[in-house]
Amino acid sequence: MRSFAAATTAFARLSKTLLTAITVVDADGEILYEGPSSEPVMGYKPEEILGHDAREFLSQEDAAPLMNKIRRAIENPEEIQTIRARGRRRDGSLVDLEAVGRRLRDPADPPCVVFNWRDISERVRFEQELERARDAALEASRLKSAFIANVSHEIRTPLNIITGFVELIDEHLAEQNDETVKEYVAGTQRACARLLRTVGNILDISKIESGAFSLVPTRLEIGPLLERLLEDFRVLAERKGIALRCTIDEPGASVIFDEYCLTQALTNLLDNALRFTEHGEVACRLYRASDGRLWLEIRDTGIGVSEEYLPHLFEPFSQERSDIGRQFQGTGLGLALTRNYLELNGSKISVQTEKGKGTTFTIHFSREGEAGNRSHQ
């Protein structure tokens, strides 16, 4: 035991300089050495602990795991054993401990294991607080999603009824050749459509954030889809005196994409382009970039975006200026949803803009998303 006695002296010197404590135990768990650093944590003087079973100073559920670690350390001298346990102080209170153990390499001595351990109570409290905060956040997100879904339903149902009655009134007035309130009916229809879009956008962003948004990928021809959407916006463009152009360099291009996502993304981009353009044009172009990928570009000659606001452009409920928001209306959800719709389908969006001169949004379809690349599957 001479070599162990020498090691004990070395342990004693080392323990005085460490923030962690040192305990040496034999194969049965008997404490052969206890460093002085343990006293502030456990409340026992080292000489009071020597010769005792280490399990006496642990909670009951941690006794068996400790002996398992001791056995493994003795059987596998090269392995480092780590254990977290609850220590029992002199006053009966419990403290969270973390220990790292390894067998002492001295064949002349009976097998024993040296544990270097420390009090981790503060860390455990912090981890528990984080866990509680995470659980609270998840519950808040669940309640928010449920609230939005319920409110959306409660708003959509009467709105659909109102829209239906307004359409009946419009048809009746048309049969009577009565145009005296035509402007009011059209305004009511626009307001209902705007409210329905807003409710739909809020519901979509909530589903995306909670991971409940479902995709139905299908093969879509981009050119015909884009041209159909442009027809829907042509009346608005003509009313504002804005040219609406479309160039399809890749007429047969198809992608595997959720149709709702692509339709909504393109609708949002076209709506924004026309809304923020007072003169000039809105031009779309579908082409293949130099890297071989399909790109879809939507360019306008509108008011543009300032360099300062550009990093916030795709944030939910974000608008560059409140007065612009009032002038052009909108919730600030369109671009945030557009990016989400595209990224959910493996595509990306980029923007180039200059204040007062216009903006260009470019959709970058992924190679994997092209229908031709999936024909072999």
N, C-alpha and C positions, 0 to 999 in steps of 0.2 A: 504493500500500500504506500511505499515511499513516494512513488511517482505521483500518486493521487494527492498526497499531502503537499507535494510541491505545487501541483496544479491548484490546490485549494488556496495556497498563499498567493499565487498569481491572480486567481479569481478575486480575492479580497482586495488586492491593489487596483485591479481593473474596475471593480464595482463602484469604488469611490469616485471614479471619473465619469461614470455612465449615467444617462438619464433613465436607462432601462435597468431592470433587476436581473440577477442571475441566480438560478436554482439548479442544483445537480441532484438527480434521483437515480436509484438503482432500478433493476428490473422489476422489483415489487412495488415501486413507487415510494420507497422510503427516501426522505430528504437527507442527503449526505452533506450538502453545503447550501447555505442561504446567504446571499449578499446583503450588505447593509442598505442598499437602495430599496429593498422591499418594505422596510418599516413605515415610511410615509404613506405607502399605499394600503398595506394590510393592517397596520397597527401593532404587529408583533415584532419583538426584537429577534434577530437571527437565531440566538441561542435558544429561544423558546420554541422554535420551529424544528431545529435539528432533531433527527431521529423519528420524527412523526411521518405518518403516511400523508403524501401530498393531497390525497383525495379528501382529507379532513378539511382542507381549506378551499374546497370547490363546492359549487352547488351539486345536488344529488345527480341531476341529469348529465353533468359534465364529467363525472368520475370515470365511467366506462370509456368515453372517447379519449380521455387522457391516457389510460392504460393501453389502449389500442395504439396510440401514437408512440408511447414508450417502447412497446413490443416491436413496432415497425422500424423504429430508429435503431434498435439493437440488431435486428435481423438484416437491415440494409444500411450499413455504416455510411454509404455515400449519399443517401437521401436526406434532404432537409424536411423536417416535419413541422407543419404549421397548424395551430389550433386556436380557436377563440372560445373562451369559457367565462363563466362568472365566478369570481373569487368571493370567499366569505371572510369578511373582516372580523377583527376582534369584537367589534360592537354588534356583530350579527348582520350588518348591512351587506349588500352585494355590490361588486364592482366588476365592470366589463374589462376583461384582459385579453391580450393577444400574445401568444408565445411562439417562438421559433426554436425547435430543438434538433439536436444531432448527437449521435453517439460519440463519446470520447474515444480517441484512437490510442489505446494503450493496452496491449494484450496482457500485460503483467497484472492489471487490475481487474476486478470483477466488472462486467459490463455495466456502464452507467451512461446516462443521457444528460447533457447540459441544455437547459432552456434559458433563452434570453427573452424576457417578457416585459410588457409595459401596460399601463392603464390606458384604455381607449374609450373611457366612458363618454368623453366629449364627442368623439367621433361617432359613437353609436347613437348618441342623442341627436346629432346632426343628421345622420342617416335616417333615423326614425322621423324626424321633422320633414326631411325631403320626401319620404314615402307618404307621409300624411298629406303633404302639399300636392304630390302627384295624384293621390287618390281623390283629393278635393277638386283638383283641376279636371280630372277625368269625369267626375260626377257633374261638375258645372257644365262641361262640354256636352254631356249626355242630356242634361236638363235643357240646355240652350237649344240643342237640336230638336228635342221633343217640342219645346215651346214654339220654335219657328215653324215646325211642321204643322202643329195644331193651328197656329195663327194664320199660316198661309192657306190652310184649308178653309178656315172661317172667312177669310177675305175673298178667296177665289170663288166660293160657292155663290154668294150674293152678287159678285161682279159678273159672273157668267149669266146670272138671271137678268141683271140690268142690261148687259150687252144684248141678250136675246130679245128683250122687250124693245130696246132702242132700234134693233134691226127690223122688228115688226112695224114699229112706228114709221121708220124710214120707207119701208115697202108700201105701207098704207098711204103715206103722203105722196109717194110717187104715182100710185094708182089714181089719186085725186088731182094730180098735176099741181100739187100745192108745194111751192118752194119758199113759203114765207118763213119757215123755221129750219130750212135745210142746213144753214150754217150752225145752228145750235145742236142739231142732231149729229152733224159731222164732228163738232167739238166734243160732244159727249162720247162718241165712239173712240175718238183719239185718246181721251182721258182714260177710258176703260182699258184700252189696249196698253197704254203706258203703265197703268197700275198693275195689270196682269204681268207685263214684262218685269216690272220691279219685283213683284212677289216671286216670280220664277227665278230671277237672278239671286235673290236672297236665299231662297231654298237651295239652289244649286251650290252657292258658296258654302252654305252650312253643311251640305252633304259631302262636299269635297274635303272640307276641314276635318270632318269626323270619320272620313274613310268609307262612307256609305254610298258614294256615287258609283253606280254600276255602268259598265261599258258593254256595248254590243258591236264589236268590230265587224265590218262588212266591206266588200269591195266597192269603192266609189270612184267614178270618173270625175276628176276635178273640173275639167273644162265645162261640161254641161251644167254641173251644179253651180258653178260661178256665174254662168250666163243667166240661169234662171233667177238667181238672187239679184243680179244687176237689173233685170226687168222689173223686179219689185221696187227698186229704188229709182227707176228712170223718171217716173212722174215727179217725184220730189226734186230730182236734179233739174228737170226742165222748168219746174216752178221757180227754182232759185237761179236759173240761167247758167247752170254749171254743166260743162261737157262731161259725159260719162263714157270712158273708153275702156276697151278690153282687148288685150292681145294674147292669143293662145299659141305659143311656140311649140308646145307639146300636146297636140290635140288628143292623143290616145292615152295620156298619162292617167294611171289609176293608183290608188293607195288603199291599204287596209286601215280603216278608220271608223270610229263611231260616228254615224251620220249626224246625230244630234249635236255632238261636239263640234264637228267641222262646220255645220250649218250655223250654229250659234257664234262660233269664232269669226267666221266671215261676215255674218250679219252685224256683229259688234264693230268690226273694223270699217265696214262700209258706212254704217250709221254714223260713226265718229267722223270719218272723212267728210261726209256731206254736211254734218252738223257744224263742223268747225271751219268750213270753207264757204266764203261769201262770193268769191269770183274765181274764174280759172277753170280747173278741171280736177276730176278724180280718175286716175288711170290704174287699171289692173293688168298684170302681166304674169303669165305662167310660163316658166322657162327652166332649162337645165343649167345649173351653175357650172363653173369651171371644174369643180370637184366631182361632177357627175350627178349631184343630187338635185331633186326637184325643188324649186323655189317659187313661191307665189308672192308677188309684190303688189302692195296697194299704196299708191302715192297720191297725195293731194297738194293743193296750192293754198292751204288754209293758214291759220294763225300760228302754227308751229308750237313748239314747247321750249321753254327756257332751259338753259344748261343746268341751272340750280335745281329745277324741279325734276329733271330727267331721271335721277335715281329712284324717285318715288312714283314714277309713272304707272307701274303695275301693282301698286299697293291697293288693297281693298278700301273702298269709301274715300279714296284720295282724289282731290281736285286741285289744280294749280292755284286758283284764286277763288274765293267764295263769290266774288262778283261775276266771274266768268261762269261759275257753276249756275248762278241764278239766270244769267243771260242765255246759256245754252241748255240748261236743265240737265238732269241725270243724277244718278246716285254715286258715281265714281266706282262702280263695280264692273263695268264693261271690260276694261283692259285686264283687270285682275282675273276675271273669269276666262277671258280669251287665252291668256297664258296657261291657266290651269287646264282648259279644254285641250290645248295643243300638247302640253307636257304629259297629260294622262295617256295620250296616244303616241308618245315617243317623238314628237316634233318640238321645235323651238321657234321662238319669235325674236326678232331684233328690230331696232328702230334707229332711223337717222332723221334728224330734224334740225330746223333752223328757225328761230323765232321770227315770225312775220313772213316766212317764205314757204313754209309747208313741212309736211312730215311724210316719211316713207316707212311703212311697216312691212317686214319680210318674214314669211313663214318658211322655215327650213324643214322640209319633210325628211324623215330618216330613210336611209337606204333600206333598212329592214322593213319599213312600213310600206314600201312600194309593192303593189300587187304582183308585179312581174317577178320580184325576188322571192315571192312565196308560192309561186305556182307549182314548185316541186314538192310542197308539203302536203 
